[in-house]
Amino acid sequence: MKGVDLLNEKKLAVTKTEHKIGKTTYIICSSFSDKATDNLDKKIEKLIRKDIEENARNQGVL
């Protein structure tokens, strides 16, 4: 995989987790940038806000 090769070239620490939902297993690989300015709480909050805004637009509310 190209993405995995790029991660290995940069020598980033990668965390791999597995999540099972029903009969589907999701394998999540994550890494963190040294230049990141947001903590995990801020990032999740931004993702939730973005999702709410997109859903509102799709329903014609915004």
Distance bins in CASP14 RR format, pairs under 12 A and 6 or more apart:
PFRMAT RR
TARGET T0000
AUTHOR 0000-0000-0000
RMODE 2
METHOD distances of the structure
MODEL  1
1 7 0 0 0 0 1 0 0 0 0 0 0
1 8 0 0 0 0 0 1 0 0 0 0 0
1 27 0 0 0 0 0 1 0 0 0 0 0
1 29 0 0 0 0 1 0 0 0 0 0 0
2 8 0 0 0 0 0 1 0 0 0 0 0
2 9 0 0 0 0 0 1 0 0 0 0 0
3 9 0 0 0 0 1 0 0 0 0 0 0
3 10 0 0 0 0 0 1 0 0 0 0 0
3 12 0 0 0 0 0 1 0 0 0 0 0
3 14 0 0 0 0 0 1 0 0 0 0 0
3 29 0 0 0 0 1 0 0 0 0 0 0
3 31 0 0 0 0 0 1 0 0 0 0 0
4 10 0 0 0 0 0 1 0 0 0 0 0
4 12 0 0 0 0 0 1 0 0 0 0 0
4 14 0 0 0 0 1 0 0 0 0 0 0
4 16 0 0 0 0 0 1 0 0 0 0 0
4 27 0 0 0 0 0 1 0 0 0 0 0
4 29 1 0 0 1 0 0 0 0 0 0 0
4 31 0 0 0 0 0 1 0 0 0 0 0
5 12 0 0 0 0 0 1 0 0 0 0 0
5 14 0 0 0 0 0 1 0 0 0 0 0
6 12 0 0 0 0 1 0 0 0 0 0 0
6 14 0 0 0 0 0 1 0 0 0 0 0
6 29 0 0 0 0 0 1 0 0 0 0 0
6 31 0 0 0 0 0 1 0 0 0 0 0
7 13 0 0 0 0 1 0 0 0 0 0 0
7 14 1 0 1 0 0 0 0 0 0 0 0
7 15 0 0 0 0 0 1 0 0 0 0 0
7 16 0 0 0 0 0 1 0 0 0 0 0
7 29 1 0 0 1 0 0 0 0 0 0 0
7 30 0 0 0 0 0 1 0 0 0 0 0
7 31 1 0 0 1 0 0 0 0 0 0 0
7 32 0 0 0 0 0 1 0 0 0 0 0
7 33 0 0 0 0 0 1 0 0 0 0 0
8 14 0 0 0 0 1 0 0 0 0 0 0
8 29 0 0 0 0 0 1 0 0 0 0 0
8 31 0 0 0 0 0 1 0 0 0 0 0
10 31 0 0 0 0 1 0 0 0 0 0 0
10 32 0 0 0 0 0 1 0 0 0 0 0
10 33 0 0 0 0 1 0 0 0 0 0 0
10 34 0 0 0 0 0 1 0 0 0 0 0
11 31 0 0 0 0 0 1 0 0 0 0 0
11 34 0 0 0 0 0 1 0 0 0 0 0
12 29 0 0 0 0 0 1 0 0 0 0 0
12 30 0 0 0 0 1 0 0 0 0 0 0
12 31 1 0 1 0 0 0 0 0 0 0 0
12 32 1 0 0 1 0 0 0 0 0 0 0
12 33 0 0 0 0 1 0 0 0 0 0 0
12 34 0 0 0 0 1 0 0 0 0 0 0
12 35 0 0 0 0 0 1 0 0 0 0 0
12 36 0 0 0 0 0 1 0 0 0 0 0
13 29 0 0 0 0 0 1 0 0 0 0 0
13 30 0 0 0 0 1 0 0 0 0 0 0
13 31 1 0 0 1 0 0 0 0 0 0 0
13 32 1 0 0 1 0 0 0 0 0 0 0
13 33 0 0 0 0 0 1 0 0 0 0 0
13 34 0 0 0 0 0 1 0 0 0 0 0
14 27 0 0 0 0 0 1 0 0 0 0 0
14 28 0 0 0 0 0 1 0 0 0 0 0
14 29 1 0 1 0 0 0 0 0 0 0 0
14 30 1 0 0 1 0 0 0 0 0 0 0
14 31 1 0 1 0 0 0 0 0 0 0 0
14 32 0 0 0 0 1 0 0 0 0 0 0
15 27 0 0 0 0 0 1 0 0 0 0 0
15 28 0 0 0 0 1 0 0 0 0 0 0
15 29 1 0 0 1 0 0 0 0 0 0 0
15 30 1 0 1 0 0 0 0 0 0 0 0
15 31 1 0 0 1 0 0 0 0 0 0 0
15 32 0 0 0 0 1 0 0 0 0 0 0
16 26 0 0 0 0 0 1 0 0 0 0 0
16 27 1 0 0 1 0 0 0 0 0 0 0
16 28 1 0 0 1 0 0 0 0 0 0 0
16 29 1 0 1 0 0 0 0 0 0 0 0
16 30 0 0 0 0 1 0 0 0 0 0 0
16 31 0 0 0 0 0 1 0 0 0 0 0
17 25 0 0 0 0 0 1 0 0 0 0 0
17 26 0 0 0 0 1 0 0 0 0 0 0
17 27 1 0 0 1 0 0 0 0 0 0 0
17 28 1 0 1 0 0 0 0 0 0 0 0
17 29 0 0 0 0 1 0 0 0 0 0 0
17 30 1 0 0 1 0 0 0 0 0 0 0
18 24 0 0 0 0 0 1 0 0 0 0 0
18 25 1 0 1 0 0 0 0 0 0 0 0
18 26 1 0 0 1 0 0 0 0 0 0 0
18 27 1 0 1 0 0 0 0 0 0 0 0
18 28 1 0 0 1 0 0 0 0 0 0 0
18 29 0 0 0 0 0 1 0 0 0 0 0
19 25 1 0 0 1 0 0 0 0 0 0 0
19 26 1 0 1 0 0 0 0 0 0 0 0
19 27 0 0 0 0 1 0 0 0 0 0 0
19 28 1 0 0 1 0 0 0 0 0 0 0
20 26 1 0 0 1 0 0 0 0 0 0 0
20 27 0 0 0 0 0 1 0 0 0 0 0
20 28 0 0 0 0 0 1 0 0 0 0 0
21 28 0 0 0 0 0 1 0 0 0 0 0
30 36 0 0 0 0 0 1 0 0 0 0 0
30 40 0 0 0 0 0 1 0 0 0 0 0
30 43 0 0 0 0 0 1 0 0 0 0 0
32 38 0 0 0 0 0 1 0 0 0 0 0
32 39 0 0 0 0 0 1 0 0 0 0 0
32 40 0 0 0 0 1 0 0 0 0 0 0
32 43 0 0 0 0 0 1 0 0 0 0 0
33 43 0 0 0 0 0 1 0 0 0 0 0
36 42 0 0 0 0 1 0 0 0 0 0 0
36 43 0 0 0 0 1 0 0 0 0 0 0
37 43 0 0 0 0 0 1 0 0 0 0 0
37 46 0 0 0 0 0 1 0 0 0 0 0
38 44 0 0 0 0 1 0 0 0 0 0 0
38 45 0 0 0 0 1 0 0 0 0 0 0
38 46 1 0 0 1 0 0 0 0 0 0 0
38 47 0 0 0 0 0 1 0 0 0 0 0
39 45 0 0 0 0 1 0 0 0 0 0 0
39 46 0 0 0 0 0 1 0 0 0 0 0
40 46 0 0 0 0 0 1 0 0 0 0 0
40 47 0 0 0 0 0 1 0 0 0 0 0
41 47 0 0 0 0 0 1 0 0 0 0 0
41 48 0 0 0 0 0 1 0 0 0 0 0
42 48 0 0 0 0 0 1 0 0 0 0 0
42 49 0 0 0 0 0 1 0 0 0 0 0
43 49 0 0 0 0 0 1 0 0 0 0 0
43 50 0 0 0 0 0 1 0 0 0 0 0
44 50 0 0 0 0 0 1 0 0 0 0 0
44 51 0 0 0 0 0 1 0 0 0 0 0
45 51 0 0 0 0 0 1 0 0 0 0 0
45 52 0 0 0 0 0 1 0 0 0 0 0
46 52 0 0 0 0 0 1 0 0 0 0 0
46 53 0 0 0 0 0 1 0 0 0 0 0
47 53 0 0 0 0 0 1 0 0 0 0 0
47 54 0 0 0 0 0 1 0 0 0 0 0
48 54 0 0 0 0 0 1 0 0 0 0 0
48 55 0 0 0 0 0 1 0 0 0 0 0
49 55 0 0 0 0 0 1 0 0 0 0 0
49 56 0 0 0 0 0 1 0 0 0 0 0
50 56 0 0 0 0 0 1 0 0 0 0 0
50 57 0 0 0 0 0 1 0 0 0 0 0
51 57 0 0 0 0 0 1 0 0 0 0 0
51 58 0 0 0 0 0 1 0 0 0 0 0
52 58 0 0 0 0 0 1 0 0 0 0 0
52 59 0 0 0 0 0 1 0 0 0 0 0
52 61 0 0 0 0 1 0 0 0 0 0 0
52 62 0 0 0 0 1 0 0 0 0 0 0
53 59 0 0 0 0 0 1 0 0 0 0 0
53 60 0 0 0 0 0 1 0 0 0 0 0
53 61 0 0 0 0 1 0 0 0 0 0 0
53 62 1 0 0 1 0 0 0 0 0 0 0
54 60 0 0 0 0 0 1 0 0 0 0 0
54 61 0 0 0 0 0 1 0 0 0 0 0
54 62 0 0 0 0 1 0 0 0 0 0 0
55 61 0 0 0 0 1 0 0 0 0 0 0
55 62 0 0 0 0 1 0 0 0 0 0 0
56 62 1 0 1 0 0 0 0 0 0 0 0
END
